[in-house]
Amino acid sequence: RHDYGRDSALRRESPAACAELSRWASRCDKAYKDTFARAYATQREWLEANVLPCWRLGDTSWSSGIVNKNSCLHYHRDQGNAKGTINAMLVMRSRSTGGALVIPELNLAHACEGGTLFLFHAARFWHGVTPIKVRPGGYRYSVVYYLLSGLANCKSPEEELVRAKRRRTEIEQRKREYETTGGRKEE
């Protein structure tokens, strides 16, 4: 949605929650490194060569994360990921059923019980999450960590703020021109 780098709302509004999610990212990162050392090394190399430290998720191989609560997700591929990188999906649940991770190309439907960590090429494979039924007081959270390719284009936060303001000014100028001319191009 944005063509400039910016801090997440979570980091601004809830630094304690962001810190906890970063701690979990570190744990997932260790599991990734221990399980798929070669892929991990390649991902870290790309991250360190292309993404400034300010846009990384701590000292992990990821730049970003998302928390899904009770989310059934249609089939998709994570097209914004850096090519060939691995996502980590950590599932926490209680008093809920469904919510399997499905990867049709691999003929896989993984139930994702609480405590499941799933590492996979989310940009390469179509994947989705089956419907979830939640009993009172229940939940199914998935926390997904990933490496965004677009962050390779981001400068420092200060430079990104200047770029965002410039972009906003351009949009407002085009909007005024459109309103003034009724959408007609001046010749």
Secondary structure, 3 states (H helix, E strand, C coil): CCCCCCCCHHHHHCHHHHHHHHHHHHHHHHHHHHHCHHHHHHHHHHHHHHCCHHHCCCCCCCCEEEEEECCCEEEECCCCECCCCCEEEEEEEEEEEECCEEEHHHCEEECCCCCCEEEECCCCCCEEECCEEEEEEEEEEEEEEECEHHHHHCCCHHHHHHHHHHHHHHHHHHHHHHHHHCCCCCC
